[in-house]
Structure formats: structure tokens, C-alpha cells
Amino acid sequence: MFSTFTARARRAAPAVPVAVLLALTLSSCTPGAIAAVSQATSAPAAPAGLNAEEARFVDLLNAERARAGLGALTVHNGATAVARGWAAELARRGSLDHNPDIARQVEANVTTAWVRIGENLGSGGDVDSVHRALMASPTHRRNILEGAFDLVGVGVVRSGGVLWMCMVFVAV
């Protein structure tokens, strides 16, 4: 079952410091529901480590969670690989769309024992402005501050001066 919290997708011009965002949460999908939303795509390769922009997003996420009295999210290499793969696809397309294969990719790269998956997408000029926009959006803020989430992967790709970002949240 998909529950799309917001779907405000518009293309951000490279020189405009506006963040464009999308949020999604999947809860307890059955195998049939997963198959219905999945497409045949290859699984992303595991990342070696976070780049500076990805690390900054993780630091900002965990600082927000600490302020809310929540535990830090653990960065998971498999979730990071999924997020990076989708951020690259967003940059290639030049638009924000949710990953229709996220459940299968999480199962292949993170765990088959997930109970909830969340995805935040954004584009903009820099990490801090995209993060501020995420926190100003109730649906994105909800994913960031969801106490059930344990793991996170963040992928950032730059294309034409635009930062394209995908966050994958997993509750196990």
C-alpha cells in the first residue's frame, strides 16, 4: 500500500535556491503489493562511504531527531546504495518521482524484515536549504522524526548545478 504524503514536483532552476520535495511512506507491504509497485531494475552497488553532502544531511537529520528526543538513525550501506541509485535517476530525468521499486530494492539491499519504509526526495541549490525545506514540510518532517525508523540511506547527485537528493528510511 502506498501512502503519498505530498507530490509537489516541479523543476528547480540551478540558480534558484528553492527546494522541491516529495515524500512517501510504505507500511507493512504484502508480497503482492510489493510486486504491484515493483519494476524490473537492477540493484544498486554498495557504497564505499558517504560524500560530504550526504554526511551533512545525515548530521542534520540526527540533530533534528536529537532535538525531538529520538535516537539517531544508523546509516546503512544498502539503504545508501538504494538512495544513491535513485538520486542519480532523478538527476538523469531532471524531475522528482518516487522510486516505484523501492520495496524490492530495500529487500535486496537492506532487509526482508522491514515493517516500514519512507522516502524523501528533494532538489535545490545546497544541503542546508533543502534540509530547511524538508523540515518546513509536515510530511517530510514526519519521515525524519518518525520514531519507528532505525536505518537511513542518503544519496546526493549534482547535475547542472542542482543537488538531487534521495533519503531512504527503514524500520525493522
C-alpha positions in Angstrom: 0.0 0.0 0.0 1.4 3.4 -1.0 0.6 6.5 1.0 1.9 9.5 -0.7 2.1 12.4 1.7 2.9 15.1 -0.8 3.5 15.3 -4.5 4.7 18.8 -5.3 7.1 18.1 -8.2 8.5 21.0 -10.2 11.8 21.5 -11.7 14.2 23.8 -9.8 16.3 26.2 -11.9 20.0 25.9 -10.9 20.3 29.5 -9.8 17.2 29.5 -7.7 17.7 28.4 -4.0 14.3 26.7 -3.9 14.0 23.2 -2.7 11.5 20.9 -4.4 10.4 17.9 -2.3 8.4 14.6 -2.4 7.7 12.2 0.5 6.5 8.7 0.6 5.9 6.0 3.2 5.2 2.3 2.7 3.9 0.3 5.7 3.8 -3.4 6.0 3.5 -4.2 2.3 2.5 -7.7 1.4 4.4 -9.5 -1.3 1.5 -8.9 -3.7 1.5 -5.2 -3.0 5.3 -5.1 -3.5 5.0 -6.9 -6.8 2.3 -4.5 -7.9 4.6 -1.4 -7.5 7.9 -3.0 -8.5 9.6 -2.7 -11.8 12.5 -4.9 -13.0 15.5 -2.8 -12.3 18.9 -3.9 -11.1 20.0 -3.4 -7.5 22.5 -0.6 -6.9 26.0 -1.3 -5.9 27.0 -0.9 -2.3 28.6 2.5 -1.5 32.2 2.9 -0.1 31.3 5.8 2.2 29.3 9.0 2.4 30.4 12.1 0.4 30.4 15.4 2.3 26.9 16.4 1.2 25.4 13.0 2.2 27.2 13.2 5.6 25.9 16.7 6.1 22.3 15.5 5.5 22.8 12.6 8.0 24.2 15.1 10.6 21.2 17.4 10.1 18.7 14.5 10.3 20.2 13.2 13.5 20.4 16.7 15.1 16.7 17.1 14.4 15.9 13.7 15.9 18.1 14.5 19.0 16.2 17.8 19.5 12.9 15.8 19.4 14.3 13.3 21.9 14.7 10.5 19.4 17.6 8.2 18.8 19.9 8.7 15.9 19.3 6.9 12.6 22.0 4.4 11.7 23.5 4.8 8.2 23.1 1.6 6.3 25.3 0.9 3.2 22.5 -0.9 1.4 20.0 1.9 2.0 22.6 4.4 0.9 23.1 2.4 -2.3 19.3 2.5 -3.0 19.2 6.2 -2.3 22.2 7.0 -4.5 20.9 4.9 -7.3 17.6 6.8 -7.2 19.2 10.2 -6.8 21.2 9.5 -9.9 18.0 8.6 -11.8 16.3 11.8 -10.6 19.2 13.8 -11.9 19.1 12.0 -15.2 15.4 12.6 -15.6 15.5 16.1 -14.3 12.4 15.6 -12.2 11.2 14.2 -8.9 9.4 10.9 -8.9 9.2 8.3 -6.3 11.1 5.1 -6.8 8.5 2.5 -7.8 10.9 -0.3 -7.0 11.9 0.9 -3.5 10.4 -2.1 -1.6 12.2 -4.7 -3.7 15.4 -2.7 -3.6 15.2 -2.4 0.2 14.5 -6.2 0.4 17.5 -6.9 -1.8 20.0 -4.4 -0.2 18.8 -3.9 3.4 16.4 -6.5 4.8 13.4 -8.5 4.0 12.2 -8.0 7.6 11.3 -4.3 7.2 8.0 -3.1 8.6 8.0 0.4 7.2 9.9 2.3 4.5 10.0 6.0 4.0 11.4 8.1 1.1 12.1 11.8 1.0 13.2 13.4 -2.3 14.4 16.9 -2.9 16.3 19.1 -5.2 17.8 22.5 -4.8 21.0 24.5 -4.5 22.6 23.2 -1.4 22.1 20.8 1.5 21.1 23.3 4.2 18.3 24.9 2.0 16.9 21.5 1.1 17.1 20.4 4.7 15.2 23.6 5.8 12.5 22.9 3.2 12.2 19.3 4.4 11.7 20.4 8.0 9.2 23.1 6.9 7.1 20.4 5.2 4.9 18.4 7.6 5.1 15.2 5.5 8.9 15.3 5.1 9.3 16.3 8.8 7.1 13.3 9.7 9.5 10.9 7.9 12.6 12.5 9.5 11.1 12.4 13.0 9.4 9.0 12.7 10.5 7.2 15.9 10.0 3.7 14.2 12.7 4.3 11.7 16.0 2.7 12.6 18.1 3.0 9.4 18.7 5.6 6.8 20.5 5.9 3.4 21.1 9.3 1.8 22.1 9.7 -1.8 23.2 13.1 -3.4 23.9 13.7 -7.0 24.8 17.1 -8.6 23.8 17.8 -12.1 23.8 21.2 -13.9 24.4 23.0 -10.5 21.3 21.3 -9.0 21.5 19.0 -5.9 19.3 15.9 -6.3 18.7 14.0 -3.1 17.0 10.8 -2.0 16.6 9.6 1.6 15.5 6.1 2.3 14.3 5.3 5.8 13.7 1.8 7.1 12.1 0.4 10.2 13.0 -3.1 11.1 
